[in-house]
Amino acid sequence: MFHIRIASPPDVTGRLVDTLAADPGVLNLVVLPGAARRPDGDTVQFDLRTGSANPVFRQLRDLHLDGRGVVMVEAVDATITGPERPAASRGPYLGEVAPVWEMVEAGIRTGSVYAPSFFGLLIIAGLIACVGILTNSQILVVGAMVVGPEYNAIIAVALGIERHRAFPVRRGLSALLWGFLMAIAAAVVFGMCIRTSGKTPEAFLAGVRPVAALINQPNLFSVIVAVLAGIVGVVSLTEARAGALIGVFISVTTIPAAASLGLSLAYELWTDAWGSALQLLLNVVLLIVVGAAALRLQRFIWRSRA
């Protein structure tokens, strides 16, 4: 359930209240004429059942409140109500409700803020992955995957493509390009420092690089994992499944590929560098394409259910 607060222009309040009162998912509707300030207007508050959220939010959009008023949405963690119906009596979907697309998109937009910390985390994650590759530590490589924030930009680009919005696509691709270039450059500098200092692990120098081999040799299984991770990433965001989203972070080979590319350039391993670059490009492109397709498919599925 959600709690909605609206600062409504007085000339819109009548239509707004009539629209809300006609929807059975709207509860506890309260209207306070002239109570709103900055912007001035009427205050309208109500509770909204999750299952009714998408049509109500569409109606709010149709009233153009986002241009003249203010709409605030709060998720209600718990309510004191009567007993719920048993899950078995809720139809074939066992009580599952459609994703609230306004909230999903708002969450994606919130994550697509490319502050200096975004690029700093990419660089740090790349350096952690470098250590993991040099020492053949899979744990460090997995840790680098979790630290990297690149999936926020990837899903923002996918959403922009799916909604036909050019600005978030350009902005997200630019952040990915510059972020990965910074991470690769940091990996090159790090690799050259380790190489010139003579601290390179003997196994790495001898060509025993099982972790690096998993990264710089893209194959059919790389494609399969990227496609599945793209699907899971969209489902986890739309269904608010945080645990599954963490699994996506440690499934895609983006940060490790950037780190491997930088190290390969530092150690003049040109074949490995090419394979790492291909792995990075493959994962980013597939995650974006699959993400956009999965978002569109989910909208279609829930529209047909409705």
N, C-alpha and C positions, 0 to 999 in steps of 0.2 A: 504494500500500500504506500501511497505518496501523500504528502501534505503540500498543497499549492497555495502560494500567496501571490496575488496580482495587484499591481497598482494600475488601475484601469482609467482611461480617459472617460469623463462623464458621458460623452455622447456615444460611447461604445458599451457602457456598463449594462444597459437594458438588454441588448442583444446577447451579451456575454452571459448574463444571468439566465435568460430564457434558454440558451443553448445548454448550459450546465444542468439546469433543472430538468431538462428532458432526457438526460442520460442516467440510466439506472446505476451506473458505476460511481456516480458522484454522491458523496455523503457529507453531512455536516456543513452545508453551504451557508456561509455568513457573508453579509454585505454591509459595509460601513461607508455610507455616503460621505464624501469629502474628508476622509480620514488620512489619505495618503499625502505625503510631502516628498518632493524631489524624486520623481516628478509629482506634481499636484494631481489629485484625482480621487477616485473612490478605491477603497480597499475591498477586495474579494478574496475570501479564503474558503477552502474546501478540502476534503479528503477524497482520494481517488483510488479505486481498486486497480490493481496492477493489470488485470485483464481488460480494463476499459481505457488504459492509458494512451495507447496509440491513436484511437479515433478521437479522443478528447484533445490530445496535443495537436492533431491535424486541424481540428476546428479552431483551436487557439491561433494556429498559424493563419488560417483563413481570415480571422478577424484582424490580422496585422498588428497584434499587440506587441510583437517583438520590435516594431519600429517606433511605437508611441508610448507604450507602457513598459512595465517591468514584470516578468514572470519568474518566480523563484520556486524551485522544486526541491523538496526534502524527502528522502527515503525514510519511512517509518519502520523502525526495527521491530516493534511489537505493539500489539493492540489487545485490549481486554474486551473480548467479545464472547459470544456463545460458542459452543463446540463446533469444530469444523466437520464437514461431511467426510466420511471415510473415503480414502483414495479410490477404492474400487467403484464408487458411485459417481466418479467424475468424468466418465466417458473414456474413450480409447486412449487418451493421452495422459491419464492418471494425474490430472491436476496441473500438468505443465501448461504454462501460459506463454504467449508470444513475447519475444524480447521487446523491451520498451526502446524503440529506435532512437528517440530523442536522447535518452540517457546513455545509450551505447555510443552514439556519435559524440556526445559531450565528453564522455570518458576518453575517447580516442583523441579528440581535439586537445584535451587537457594534457595528455601524454606527448603531444607533438609540439612541445615548447623546446626550441633548440637553443637553450641558454649555453653559456660557456661550460657549464657542468656536463652537458650532453657530450661535447667533444672531449672534455677531460676524462669522462668515464670510458669513452671509446679508446682513448690512448692508454689508460691504465689497464683496461681489459686486454688490449693488445700486448702490453708488456708482460702481463701475467701469463698469457698464452705463449709468449716467446720462451719464458722460463720453462713452461710445461713441455714445449717441443724440444728444447735443448736437453732437458733432463729425462725425457720420455715419461713424463708424469701426466697420466690421463686425468687425475684429480684436479690438477692445476688448469688444464685445458677446459674441463667442465666448469670450474670456478670462473674462468674468464668468460664463458658463455653466459653465465648468470649475471655477471657484472655489466656486460655490454648492454646499452640502451637502444640498440639499433632497431629492434622490432617495433618500437613506438613510431619511428619514422616510416618503417615499411608498411605498417597497417594504416597509417595516415595517408600514404600514397595510394594504397588499395582502396580506401574509402573515397578519396578524391576521384579516382577513376570510375568507381561504381556509381557515384553521384554526379559525374560529369562536371567536376569543379576543378578548374585548371590551377588555381592558386595553391591549394594544399599539395597538389602533385608536384608543381615546380619547387615549392618550398621544401618538401620532404626529400625529393631527389637531390636537391642542392645540399641539404644537410648530410645525406648519406655519402655523396661524392666527397665533400670536403672532410667529413668525419673519418671516412676510411682512408683517404689520402694522408691525413694526420697520423692515423694509427699505423699505416704502412711506413711512413717516414720515421716515426718513433722506433718502429721495429728495426729499420735499417740502421739507425744510429746505435741502438742497443746492441744489435748483432756485431757491428763493426767494433764497438768498444770491447765486447767479450772476446772477439777474434784477435784483436791487437794486444789484448792483455794476456793472452795465452791461457785463459780460463775455460775454454770450450771443453765440455765433457768428452772423454776419449771415445765413448761409444758413438757420439754424434759425428766426430771426425772420421771414425772408422766406417761410417755409413750404416750403422745400426740405428735406424730411426723409425721404429714401428708407429709411433704417434704421428710423425710427420707424413708417413706413407699413407695413413688413413685420410689425411687432409689434402695432400697435393696430388691425389690420384682419383679424380672424379669418375664415377661410373654410373651404371643403371641404378644401383642402390642409393647413390647420392640423390638422384632424381626422385626416387620413391619416397625417401625420408623427407625431402623438401616439400613435396606435394602433400604428404600426410600431415606434416607439421603446419603447413599453411591452413589446412582444413581445421585442425585442432585449435590453432590460434584464434580463428574467427569464432568457432563454437564456444571456446572458453571466454572470449570477450562478451559475446552476446548473451551467454548464459551465466556470466559472472562466476566462472569456475577458476579460481586463482591457482589451484593446484595443477590443473591441466596446462595453464599458461606457463608456469615454471618449467614444465616438461618440454614445452616448445622452445624455451630459451636454451635448454641443454640438448636439443636435437639438431638444430641448424648450424651448419658450418660456415659462419660469416666471420666473426672475430678471429677464430683460429686460422681461417684461410688468409685473412689480412696479415696476421702475425707471421704465418709461414711464408707469405710472399716477401715480406720485409727481410726475414732471416735469409731466405734463399738469395735475394739480391746481395745481401751483405757478404754471404759466403760464396757468391758467384756460382750458385747451383741453378743454371738457367732452365733446365727441364722442370725442376721442382717449382721454380718461380712461375712458369707458364701454367703448370697444373694447379697451383694455388690460386692464380688469377682467374682461371676458368671455374674453379670451385666457388670462389666468392661471387662471381657474376651469375653463375648458375643458381645459387641459393637465393640471392637477392631478387632476381627476375622471377623465379618460380614462386617465391613467397608473395610477391606483389600480385602476380597474375592469378594465382590460386586464391589469394585473399579476396581480391575483387570479385572473382567468380563465386566464391563461397558466400560472400555477403549478398550478392544478387540472388543466389539460389535460396538462401534462408528467407529473404523477403518474399520470394515467390511461394515457398512452401507455407509460410505462415499466412500469407494472403489467401491461399487456397483453403487452408484450414478454417480461416474465419468465414 
